[in-house]
């Protein structure tokens, strides 16, 4: 069985590159990691990619707690939404970022 995680992250990376973003990632001493970090104007925006509707992310929570970004983005199978300064973007709409 093929793991959808890397394939999904590759799709999102391509969509972000098409939009002209430089792609970075974040790790916390190897214990937490975020898939992408992009810069929008003067803001650094963390992006977490999930392959299902289960979107709980300790890494994203840790980053938000430590760095207090203006907002974060979570890409998953869930619909558009905004809660706790996290913008939810459906996977099919990654090009909207």
N, CA, C and O atoms as CSV, one atom per row, in Angstrom:
chain,resi,resn,atom,element,x,y,z
A,1,UNK,N,N,0.827,-1.175,0.000
A,1,UNK,CA,C,0.000,0.000,0.000
A,1,UNK,C,C,0.877,1.247,0.000
A,1,UNK,O,O,1.874,1.304,0.720
A,2,UNK,N,N,0.516,2.236,-0.796
A,2,UNK,CA,C,1.278,3.467,-0.921
A,2,UNK,C,C,0.865,4.439,0.179
A,2,UNK,O,O,-0.322,4.641,0.433
A,3,UNK,N,N,1.861,5.037,0.825
A,3,UNK,CA,C,1.586,6.063,1.831
A,3,UNK,C,C,1.216,7.357,1.118
A,3,UNK,O,O,1.958,7.827,0.256
A,4,UNK,N,N,0.080,7.931,1.473
A,4,UNK,CA,C,-0.394,9.128,0.795
A,4,UNK,C,C,0.274,10.404,1.328
A,4,UNK,O,O,0.216,11.442,0.670
A,5,UNK,N,N,0.900,10.344,2.494
A,5,UNK,CA,C,1.523,11.528,3.081
A,5,UNK,C,C,2.530,12.204,2.168
A,5,UNK,O,O,2.363,13.380,1.844
A,6,UNK,N,N,3.574,11.494,1.743
A,6,UNK,CA,C,4.572,12.122,0.879
A,6,UNK,C,C,3.993,12.600,-0.459
A,6,UNK,O,O,4.385,13.653,-0.963
A,7,UNK,N,N,3.076,11.840,-1.024
A,7,UNK,CA,C,2.457,12.238,-2.282
A,7,UNK,C,C,1.653,13.526,-2.113
A,7,UNK,O,O,1.711,14.421,-2.957
A,8,UNK,N,N,0.912,13.608,-1.025
A,8,UNK,CA,C,0.115,14.804,-0.736
A,8,UNK,C,C,1.016,16.009,-0.502
A,8,UNK,O,O,0.741,17.094,-1.015
A,9,UNK,N,N,2.078,15.836,0.260
A,9,UNK,CA,C,3.012,16.930,0.509
A,9,UNK,C,C,3.679,17.388,-0.785
A,9,UNK,O,O,3.901,18.583,-0.978
A,10,UNK,N,N,3.994,16.459,-1.659
A,10,UNK,CA,C,4.599,16.806,-2.951
A,10,UNK,C,C,3.619,17.644,-3.792
A,10,UNK,O,O,4.018,18.630,-4.412
A,11,UNK,N,N,2.360,17.254,-3.810
A,11,UNK,CA,C,1.332,18.012,-4.536
A,11,UNK,C,C,1.253,19.445,-3.993
A,11,UNK,O,O,1.229,20.398,-4.772
A,12,UNK,N,N,1.212,19.601,-2.676
A,12,UNK,CA,C,1.120,20.932,-2.067
A,12,UNK,C,C,2.388,21.738,-2.370
A,12,UNK,O,O,2.307,22.927,-2.678
A,13,UNK,N,N,3.545,21.102,-2.285
A,13,UNK,CA,C,4.801,21.789,-2.610
A,13,UNK,C,C,4.769,22.328,-4.035
A,13,UNK,O,O,5.180,23.462,-4.281
A,14,UNK,N,N,4.283,21.519,-4.973
A,14,UNK,CA,C,4.192,21.971,-6.362
A,14,UNK,C,C,3.268,23.170,-6.493
A,14,UNK,O,O,3.593,24.130,-7.190
A,15,UNK,N,N,2.121,23.123,-5.829
A,15,UNK,CA,C,1.164,24.234,-5.906
A,15,UNK,C,C,1.767,25.514,-5.318
A,15,UNK,O,O,1.572,26.598,-5.868
A,16,UNK,N,N,2.490,25.395,-4.217
A,16,UNK,CA,C,3.112,26.562,-3.607
A,16,UNK,C,C,4.226,27.127,-4.487
A,16,UNK,O,O,4.361,28.344,-4.617
A,17,UNK,N,N,5.021,26.247,-5.087
A,17,UNK,CA,C,6.095,26.696,-5.984
A,17,UNK,C,C,5.519,27.406,-7.208
A,17,UNK,O,O,6.067,28.414,-7.653
A,18,UNK,N,N,4.425,26.891,-7.751
A,18,UNK,CA,C,3.775,27.527,-8.902
A,18,UNK,C,C,3.366,28.954,-8.549
A,18,UNK,O,O,3.431,29.851,-9.389
A,19,UNK,N,N,2.939,29.159,-7.291
A,19,UNK,CA,C,2.527,30.485,-6.836
A,19,UNK,C,C,3.736,31.384,-6.537
A,19,UNK,O,O,3.567,32.559,-6.213
A,20,UNK,N,N,4.938,30.840,-6.643
A,20,UNK,CA,C,6.149,31.640,-6.470
A,20,UNK,C,C,6.741,31.665,-5.071
A,20,UNK,O,O,7.643,32.456,-4.799
A,21,UNK,N,N,6.247,30.810,-4.178
A,21,UNK,CA,C,6.774,30.786,-2.818
A,21,UNK,C,C,8.083,30.014,-2.743
A,21,UNK,O,O,8.246,28.982,-3.393
A,22,UNK,N,N,9.014,30.526,-1.943
A,22,UNK,CA,C,10.180,29.756,-1.549
A,22,UNK,C,C,9.711,28.845,-0.425
A,22,UNK,O,O,8.986,29.286,0.467
A,23,UNK,N,N,10.107,27.601,-0.456
A,23,UNK,CA,C,9.624,26.642,0.537
A,23,UNK,C,C,10.684,26.352,1.595
A,23,UNK,O,O,11.845,26.082,1.288
A,24,UNK,N,N,10.247,26.417,2.840
A,24,UNK,CA,C,11.081,26.084,3.980
A,24,UNK,C,C,10.289,25.140,4.869
A,24,UNK,O,O,9.086,24.962,4.677
A,25,UNK,N,N,10.953,24.541,5.831
A,25,UNK,CA,C,10.260,23.714,6.809
A,25,UNK,C,C,10.811,24.063,8.180
A,25,UNK,O,O,11.820,24.759,8.294
A,26,UNK,N,N,10.150,23.581,9.214
A,26,UNK,CA,C,10.561,23.886,10.579
A,26,UNK,C,C,10.633,22.605,11.384
A,26,UNK,O,O,9.769,21.735,11.274
A,27,UNK,N,N,11.684,22.500,12.203
A,27,UNK,CA,C,11.787,21.389,13.154
A,27,UNK,C,C,12.170,21.949,14.523
A,27,UNK,O,O,12.776,23.015,14.633
A,28,UNK,N,N,11.805,21.214,15.542
A,28,UNK,CA,C,12.121,21.591,16.912
A,28,UNK,C,C,12.960,20.483,17.523
A,28,UNK,O,O,12.424,19.540,18.104
A,29,UNK,N,N,14.262,20.595,17.394
A,29,UNK,CA,C,15.178,19.581,17.944
A,29,UNK,C,C,14.780,18.164,17.556
A,29,UNK,O,O,14.967,17.230,18.336
A,30,UNK,N,N,14.236,18.001,16.366
A,30,UNK,CA,C,13.873,16.683,15.880
A,30,UNK,C,C,12.614,16.097,16.472
A,30,UNK,O,O,12.259,14.964,16.145
A,31,UNK,N,N,11.922,16.828,17.336
A,31,UNK,CA,C,10.738,16.288,17.996
A,31,UNK,C,C,9.440,16.736,17.330
A,31,UNK,O,O,8.425,16.043,17.412
A,32,UNK,N,N,9.472,17.871,16.683
A,32,UNK,CA,C,8.286,18.387,16.004
A,32,UNK,C,C,8.732,18.935,14.658
A,32,UNK,O,O,9.860,19.404,14.508
A,33,UNK,N,N,7.839,18.871,13.684
A,33,UNK,CA,C,8.172,19.413,12.370
A,33,UNK,C,C,6.914,19.920,11.668
A,33,UNK,O,O,5.819,19.383,11.838
A,34,UNK,N,N,7.108,20.963,10.882
A,34,UNK,CA,C,6.035,21.476,10.047
A,34,UNK,C,C,6.444,21.278,8.603
A,34,UNK,O,O,7.612,21.418,8.240
A,35,UNK,N,N,5.450,20.946,7.783
A,35,UNK,CA,C,5.735,20.600,6.395
A,35,UNK,C,C,6.301,21.768,5.601
A,35,UNK,O,O,7.258,21.603,4.844
A,36,UNK,N,N,5.712,22.952,5.773
A,36,UNK,CA,C,6.152,24.104,5.003
A,36,UNK,C,C,6.083,25.371,5.829
A,36,UNK,O,O,5.256,25.513,6.730
A,37,UNK,N,N,6.973,26.283,5.498
A,37,UNK,CA,C,6.946,27.648,6.018
A,37,UNK,C,C,7.078,28.534,4.780
A,37,UNK,O,O,7.977,28.344,3.962
A,38,UNK,N,N,6.176,29.498,4.655
A,38,UNK,CA,C,6.264,30.422,3.527
A,38,UNK,C,C,6.233,31.846,4.074
A,38,UNK,O,O,5.839,32.087,5.215
A,39,UNK,N,N,6.655,32.771,3.235
A,39,UNK,CA,C,6.567,34.179,3.604
A,39,UNK,C,C,5.540,34.845,2.707
A,39,UNK,O,O,5.647,34.804,1.481
A,40,UNK,N,N,4.539,35.461,3.332
A,40,UNK,CA,C,3.524,36.239,2.633
A,40,UNK,C,C,3.675,37.667,3.114
A,40,UNK,O,O,3.388,37.971,4.272
A,41,UNK,N,N,4.129,38.549,2.226
A,41,UNK,CA,C,4.478,39.916,2.591
A,41,UNK,C,C,5.515,39.858,3.704
A,41,UNK,O,O,6.609,39.338,3.484
A,42,UNK,N,N,5.211,40.370,4.882
A,42,UNK,CA,C,6.191,40.331,5.977
A,42,UNK,C,C,5.903,39.226,6.987
A,42,UNK,O,O,6.614,39.096,7.983
A,43,UNK,N,N,4.864,38.430,6.737
A,43,UNK,CA,C,4.476,37.378,7.676
A,43,UNK,C,C,5.089,36.028,7.307
A,43,UNK,O,O,5.137,35.651,6.136
A,44,UNK,N,N,5.553,35.313,8.322
A,44,UNK,CA,C,5.977,33.929,8.148
A,44,UNK,C,C,4.756,33.074,8.481
A,44,UNK,O,O,4.182,33.199,9.562
A,45,UNK,N,N,4.363,32.205,7.550
A,45,UNK,CA,C,3.140,31.416,7.699
A,45,UNK,C,C,3.490,29.935,7.754
A,45,UNK,O,O,4.009,29.383,6.784
A,46,UNK,N,N,3.208,29.288,8.884
A,46,UNK,CA,C,3.424,27.836,8.960
A,46,UNK,C,C,2.276,27.099,8.266
A,46,UNK,O,O,1.115,27.496,8.360
A,47,UNK,N,N,2.631,26.016,7.568
A,47,UNK,CA,C,1.628,25.215,6.852
A,47,UNK,C,C,1.799,23.759,7.233
A,47,UNK,O,O,2.894,23.205,7.141
A,48,UNK,N,N,0.706,23.144,7.660
A,48,UNK,CA,C,0.674,21.719,7.989
A,48,UNK,C,C,-0.224,21.024,6.978
A,48,UNK,O,O,-1.324,21.497,6.693
A,49,UNK,N,N,0.237,19.910,6.439
A,49,UNK,CA,C,-0.529,19.138,5.453
A,49,UNK,C,C,-0.962,17.827,6.098
A,49,UNK,O,O,-0.144,17.095,6.655
A,50,UNK,N,N,-2.251,17.544,6.017
A,50,UNK,CA,C,-2.809,16.294,6.536
A,50,UNK,C,C,-3.525,15.574,5.395
A,50,UNK,O,O,-4.097,16.211,4.511
A,51,UNK,N,N,-3.488,14.253,5.423
A,51,UNK,CA,C,-4.075,13.482,4.327
A,51,UNK,C,C,-5.495,13.013,4.607
A,51,UNK,O,O,-6.072,12.270,3.813
A,52,UNK,N,N,-6.058,13.439,5.722
A,52,UNK,CA,C,-7.409,12.996,6.053
A,52,UNK,C,C,-8.160,14.122,6.751
A,52,UNK,O,O,-7.720,15.271,6.745
A,53,UNK,N,N,-9.287,13.785,7.348
A,53,UNK,CA,C,-10.041,14.777,8.108
A,53,UNK,C,C,-9.558,14.852,9.549
A,53,UNK,O,O,-9.955,15.754,10.286
A,54,UNK,N,N,-8.708,13.918,9.960
A,54,UNK,CA,C,-8.097,13.982,11.294
A,54,UNK,C,C,-6.974,15.014,11.220
A,54,UNK,O,O,-5.940,14.761,10.600
A,55,UNK,N,N,-7.168,16.172,11.845
A,55,UNK,CA,C,-6.230,17.273,11.640
A,55,UNK,C,C,-5.487,17.718,12.897
A,55,UNK,O,O,-4.817,18.750,12.873
A,56,UNK,N,N,-5.587,16.985,13.966
A,56,UNK,CA,C,-4.858,17.349,15.178
A,56,UNK,C,C,-3.362,17.294,14.892
A,56,UNK,O,O,-2.856,16.313,14.347
A,57,UNK,N,N,-2.665,18.359,15.268
A,57,UNK,CA,C,-1.234,18.426,14.986
A,57,UNK,C,C,-0.489,19.027,16.168
A,57,UNK,O,O,-0.577,20.231,16.412
A,58,UNK,N,N,0.233,18.210,16.893
A,58,UNK,CA,C,1.024,18.706,18.021
A,58,UNK,C,C,2.118,19.654,17.544
A,58,UNK,O,O,2.448,20.621,18.232
A,59,UNK,N,N,2.684,19.378,16.361
A,59,UNK,CA,C,3.749,20.234,15.841
A,59,UNK,C,C,3.242,21.642,15.555
A,59,UNK,O,O,3.890,22.624,15.917
A,60,UNK,N,N,2.089,21.742,14.908
A,60,UNK,CA,C,1.525,23.054,14.607
A,60,UNK,C,C,1.146,23.772,15.901
A,60,UNK,O,O,1.386,24.971,16.036
A,61,UNK,N,N,0.559,23.051,16.847
A,61,UNK,CA,C,0.216,23.648,18.138
A,61,UNK,C,C,1.459,24.187,18.849
A,61,UNK,O,O,1.430,25.280,19.416
A,62,UNK,N,N,2.536,23.426,18.817
A,62,UNK,CA,C,3.788,23.845,19.453
A,62,UNK,C,C,4.349,25.093,18.789
A,62,UNK,O,O,4.777,26.026,19.469
A,63,UNK,N,N,4.348,25.111,17.466
A,63,UNK,CA,C,4.869,26.273,16.747
A,63,UNK,C,C,4.058,27.526,17.089
A,63,UNK,O,O,4.629,28.585,17.352
A,64,UNK,N,N,2.746,27.404,17.085
A,64,UNK,CA,C,1.878,28.542,17.389
A,64,UNK,C,C,2.126,29.030,18.815
A,64,UNK,O,O,2.195,30.234,19.059
A,65,UNK,N,N,2.257,28.108,19.740
A,65,UNK,CA,C,2.499,28.473,21.140
A,65,UNK,C,C,3.826,29.210,21.298
A,65,UNK,O,O,3.907,30.196,22.031
A,66,UNK,N,N,4.862,28.738,20.615
A,66,UNK,CA,C,6.200,29.309,20.770
A,66,UNK,C,C,6.424,30.597,19.985
A,66,UNK,O,O,7.152,31.478,20.442
A,67,UNK,N,N,5.804,30.719,18.801
A,67,UNK,CA,C,6.124,31.842,17.913
A,67,UNK,C,C,4.959,32.788,17.635
A,67,UNK,O,O,5.162,33.862,17.068
A,68,UNK,N,N,3.755,32.410,18.022
A,68,UNK,CA,C,2.588,33.267,17.890
A,68,UNK,C,C,2.462,33.931,16.505
A,68,UNK,O,O,2.444,35.159,16.415
A,69,UNK,N,N,2.376,33.138,15.436
A,69,UNK,CA,C,2.230,33.743,14.116
A,69,UNK,C,C,0.872,34.425,13.982
A,69,UNK,O,O,-0.066,34.117,14.718
A,70,UNK,N,N,0.779,35.350,13.039
A,70,UNK,CA,C,-0.492,36.042,12.795
A,70,UNK,C,C,-1.587,35.019,12.491
A,70,UNK,O,O,-2.720,35.163,12.952
A,71,UNK,N,N,-1.250,33.993,11.720
A,71,UNK,CA,C,-2.144,32.876,11.436
A,71,UNK,C,C,-1.327,31.717,10.898
A,71,UNK,O,O,-0.165,31.887,10.529
A,72,UNK,N,N,-1.927,30.550,10.854
A,72,UNK,CA,C,-1.313,29.347,10.297
A,72,UNK,C,C,-2.294,28.755,9.292
A,72,UNK,O,O,-3.468,29.124,9.269
A,73,UNK,N,N,-1.807,27.834,8.461
A,73,UNK,CA,C,-2.653,27.175,7.468
A,73,UNK,C,C,-2.556,25.672,7.659
A,73,UNK,O,O,-1.469,25.117,7.820
A,74,UNK,N,N,-3.723,25.020,7.639
A,74,UNK,CA,C,-3.777,23.564,7.673
A,74,UNK,C,C,-4.482,23.110,6.406
A,74,UNK,O,O,-5.623,23.495,6.153
A,75,UNK,N,N,-3.810,22.298,5.617
A,75,UNK,CA,C,-4.385,21.756,4.382
A,75,UNK,C,C,-4.765,20.311,4.654
A,75,UNK,O,O,-3.938,19.518,5.102
A,76,UNK,N,N,-6.032,19.967,4.379
A,76,UNK,CA,C,-6.521,18.615,4.663
A,76,UNK,C,C,-7.762,18.332,3.831
A,76,UNK,O,O,-8.087,19.076,2.906
A,77,UNK,N,N,-8.446,17.256,4.166
A,77,UNK,CA,C,-9.693,16.914,3.486
A,77,UNK,C,C,-10.877,17.708,4.023
A,77,UNK,O,O,-11.978,17.626,3.479
A,78,UNK,N,N,-10.655,18.482,5.094
A,78,UNK,CA,C,-11.732,19.300,5.648
A,78,UNK,C,C,-12.036,20.482,4.735
A,78,UNK,O,O,-11.227,20.840,3.878
A,79,UNK,N,N,-13.208,21.086,4.924
A,79,UNK,CA,C,-13.624,22.228,4.133
A,79,UNK,C,C,-12.948,23.501,4.648
A,79,UNK,O,O,-12.259,23.478,5.668
A,80,UNK,N,N,-13.152,24.605,3.936
A,80,UNK,CA,C,-12.625,25.898,4.357
A,80,UNK,C,C,-13.140,26.246,5.742
A,80,UNK,O,O,-14.279,25.930,6.085
A,81,UNK,N,N,-12.308,26.890,6.529
A,81,UNK,CA,C,-12.711,27.333,7.852
A,81,UNK,C,C,-11.619,28.164,8.488
A,81,UNK,O,O,-10.513,28.270,7.957
A,82,UNK,N,N,-11.935,28.749,9.623
A,82,UNK,CA,C,-10.949,29.529,10.367
A,82,UNK,C,C,-11.287,29.411,11.847
A,82,UNK,O,O,-12.353,29.838,12.291
A,83,UNK,N,N,-10.365,28.827,12.602
A,83,UNK,CA,C,-10.579,28.629,14.028
A,83,UNK,C,C,-9.228,28.658,14.732
A,83,UNK,O,O,-8.273,28.031,14.274
A,84,UNK,N,N,-9.147,29.385,15.846
A,84,UNK,CA,C,-7.917,29.485,16.636
A,84,UNK,C,C,-6.730,29.972,15.801
A,84,UNK,O,O,-5.611,29.484,15.954
A,85,UNK,N,N,-6.988,30.934,14.922
A,85,UNK,CA,C,-5.971,31.501,14.026
A,85,UNK,C,C,-5.379,30.486,13.048
A,85,UNK,O,O,-4.267,30.669,12.553
A,86,UNK,N,N,-6.125,29.421,12.774
A,86,UNK,CA,C,-5.700,28.433,11.780
A,86,UNK,C,C,-6.703,28.449,10.639
A,86,UNK,O,O,-7.893,28.198,10.831
A,87,UNK,N,N,-6.197,28.751,9.440
A,87,UNK,CA,C,-7.039,28.714,8.258
A,87,UNK,C,C,-7.051,27.289,7.736
A,87,UNK,O,O,-5.998,26.719,7.452
A,88,UNK,N,N,-8.232,26.714,7.609
A,88,UNK,CA,C,-8.369,25.376,7.025
A,88,UNK,C,C,-8.601,25.532,5.538
A,88,UNK,O,O,-9.482,26.277,5.109
A,89,UNK,N,N,-7.806,24.828,4.758
A,89,UNK,CA,C,-7.907,24.866,3.306
A,89,UNK,C,C,-8.016,23.427,2.815
A,89,UNK,O,O,-7.175,22.593,3.150
A,90,UNK,N,N,-9.054,23.127,2.015
A,90,UNK,CA,C,-9.168,21.768,1.478
A,90,UNK,C,C,-7.997,21.459,0.533
A,90,UNK,O,O,-7.481,22.351,-0.141
A,91,UNK,N,N,-7.603,20.229,0.494
A,91,UNK,CA,C,-6.474,19.816,-0.348
A,91,UNK,C,C,-6.655,20.260,-1.798
A,91,UNK,O,O,-5.703,20.721,-2.428
A,92,UNK,N,N,-7.872,20.123,-2.331
A,92,UNK,CA,C,-8.100,20.481,-3.724
A,92,UNK,C,C,-7.903,21.973,-3.989
A,92,UNK,O,O,-7.778,22.382,-5.144
A,93,UNK,N,N,-7.873,22.797,-2.927
A,93,UNK,CA,C,-7.770,24.239,-3.089
A,93,UNK,C,C,-6.393,24.765,-2.670
A,93,UNK,O,O,-6.257,25.954,-2.381
A,94,UNK,N,N,-5.394,23.921,-2.633
A,94,UNK,CA,C,-4.053,24.370,-2.241
A,94,UNK,C,C,-3.564,25.503,-3.141
A,94,UNK,O,O,-2.763,26.333,-2.712
A,95,UNK,N,N,-4.030,25.541,-4.354
A,95,UNK,CA,C,-3.631,26.597,-5.293
A,95,UNK,C,C,-4.125,27.968,-4.854
A,95,UNK,O,O,-3.635,28.981,-5.355
A,96,UNK,N,N,-5.079,28.029,-3.935
A,96,UNK,CA,C,-5.625,29.310,-3.464
A,96,UNK,C,C,-4.690,30.038,-2.506
A,96,UNK,O,O,-4.867,31.230,-2.257
A,97,UNK,N,N,-3.726,29.355,-1.983
A,97,UNK,CA,C,-2.819,29.972,-1.004
A,97,UNK,C,C,-1.913,30.929,-1.733
A,97,UNK,O,O,-1.062,31.567,-1.114
